Amino acid sequence: MPVLLFSIALVLILVHAVVTAIQILQAPKQNWFEFVYQLAIAVAALWFLLQQL
């Protein structure tokens, strides 16, 4: 059960980071630091998620 909850949390973190990164790119003035930060979060979440499989 805890592994399932952790996996669900990682998927939510991954989706949120990707959506936020896309929104940053669509803004009139991009904040590249925030964009790279969101990508790093997405990569870390994906890494942990793939480690569980």
PyRosetta script that sets phi, psi and omega in degrees:
from pyrosetta import init, pose_from_sequence

init()
pose = pose_from_sequence("MPVLLFSIALVLILVHAVVTAIQILQAPKQNWFEFVYQLAIAVAALWFLLQQL")
pose.set_psi(1, -46.4)
pose.set_omega(1, 179.2)
pose.set_phi(2, -63.3)
pose.set_psi(2, -32.5)
pose.set_omega(2, 179.3)
pose.set_phi(3, -66.9)
pose.set_psi(3, -39.6)
pose.set_omega(3, 178.4)
pose.set_phi(4, -64.5)
pose.set_psi(4, -43.4)
pose.set_omega(4, 178.9)
pose.set_phi(5, -64.4)
pose.set_psi(5, -40.0)
pose.set_omega(5, 178.3)
pose.set_phi(6, -64.7)
pose.set_psi(6, -40.4)
pose.set_omega(6, 178.5)
pose.set_phi(7, -64.8)
pose.set_psi(7, -42.3)
pose.set_omega(7, 178.0)
pose.set_phi(8, -63.2)
pose.set_psi(8, -41.8)
pose.set_omega(8, 178.6)
pose.set_phi(9, -63.2)
pose.set_psi(9, -40.6)
pose.set_omega(9, 178.9)
pose.set_phi(10, -65.2)
pose.set_psi(10, -38.9)
pose.set_omega(10, 177.5)
pose.set_phi(11, -64.1)
pose.set_psi(11, -42.5)
pose.set_omega(11, 178.6)
pose.set_phi(12, -64.3)
pose.set_psi(12, -41.4)
pose.set_omega(12, 177.8)
pose.set_phi(13, -63.0)
pose.set_psi(13, -43.3)
pose.set_omega(13, 179.7)
pose.set_phi(14, -61.9)
pose.set_psi(14, -48.5)
pose.set_omega(14, -179.4)
pose.set_phi(15, -63.0)
pose.set_psi(15, -43.9)
pose.set_omega(15, -179.8)
pose.set_phi(16, -63.0)
pose.set_psi(16, -41.9)
pose.set_omega(16, -179.6)
pose.set_phi(17, -65.1)
pose.set_psi(17, -41.7)
pose.set_omega(17, -179.8)
pose.set_phi(18, -67.6)
pose.set_psi(18, -44.1)
pose.set_omega(18, 179.5)
pose.set_phi(19, -63.0)
pose.set_psi(19, -42.2)
pose.set_omega(19, 178.5)
pose.set_phi(20, -64.4)
pose.set_psi(20, -40.7)
pose.set_omega(20, 178.3)
pose.set_phi(21, -63.2)
pose.set_psi(21, -40.7)
pose.set_omega(21, 178.1)
pose.set_phi(22, -64.9)
pose.set_psi(22, -41.3)
pose.set_omega(22, 178.0)
pose.set_phi(23, -64.1)
pose.set_psi(23, -36.1)
pose.set_omega(23, 178.1)
pose.set_phi(24, -64.9)
pose.set_psi(24, -40.7)
pose.set_omega(24, 179.3)
pose.set_phi(25, -67.1)
pose.set_psi(25, -29.1)
pose.set_omega(25, -178.2)
pose.set_phi(26, -85.5)
pose.set_psi(26, -6.9)
pose.set_omega(26, 179.4)
pose.set_phi(27, -71.1)
pose.set_psi(27, 152.1)
pose.set_omega(27, 179.3)
pose.set_phi(28, -59.3)
pose.set_psi(28, -38.3)
pose.set_omega(28, 177.8)
pose.set_phi(29, -122.4)
pose.set_psi(29, 113.2)
pose.set_omega(29, -175.8)
pose.set_phi(30, -80.4)
pose.set_psi(30, 139.2)
pose.set_omega(30, 172.7)
pose.set_phi(31, -101.6)
pose.set_psi(31, 99.2)
pose.set_omega(31, -172.4)
pose.set_phi(32, -67.8)
pose.set_psi(32, -31.9)
pose.set_omega(32, 177.7)
pose.set_phi(33, -63.5)
pose.set_psi(33, -45.5)
pose.set_omega(33, 179.0)
pose.set_phi(34, -64.9)
pose.set_psi(34, -37.7)
pose.set_omega(34, 178.3)
pose.set_phi(35, -62.7)
pose.set_psi(35, -48.4)
pose.set_omega(35, 179.9)
pose.set_phi(36, -65.1)
pose.set_psi(36, -36.8)
pose.set_omega(36, 177.5)
pose.set_phi(37, -61.4)
pose.set_psi(37, -44.7)
pose.set_omega(37, 179.6)
pose.set_phi(38, -66.1)
pose.set_psi(38, -38.0)
pose.set_omega(38, 176.6)
pose.set_phi(39, -65.0)
pose.set_psi(39, -38.2)
pose.set_omega(39, 178.0)
pose.set_phi(40, -64.5)
pose.set_psi(40, -39.5)
pose.set_omega(40, 176.7)
pose.set_phi(41, -63.5)
pose.set_psi(41, -43.5)
pose.set_omega(41, -179.9)
pose.set_phi(42, -63.2)
pose.set_psi(42, -42.4)
pose.set_omega(42, 179.8)
pose.set_phi(43, -65.5)
pose.set_psi(43, -42.4)
pose.set_omega(43, 179.6)
pose.set_phi(44, -64.3)
pose.set_psi(44, -43.0)
pose.set_omega(44, 178.9)
pose.set_phi(45, -64.4)
pose.set_psi(45, -41.8)
pose.set_omega(45, 178.2)
pose.set_phi(46, -64.3)
pose.set_psi(46, -40.6)
pose.set_omega(46, 179.1)
pose.set_phi(47, -60.2)
pose.set_psi(47, -49.1)
pose.set_omega(47, 179.6)
pose.set_phi(48, -64.1)
pose.set_psi(48, -37.4)
pose.set_omega(48, 179.9)
pose.set_phi(49, -65.3)
pose.set_psi(49, -42.9)
pose.set_omega(49, 179.8)
pose.set_phi(50, -71.4)
pose.set_psi(50, -25.8)
pose.set_omega(50, 177.7)
pose.set_phi(51, -67.8)
pose.set_psi(51, -26.0)
pose.set_omega(51, -178.7)
pose.set_phi(52, -80.4)
pose.set_psi(52, -17.9)
pose.set_omega(52, -176.5)
pose.set_phi(53, -77.9)
pose.dump_pdb("model.pdb")
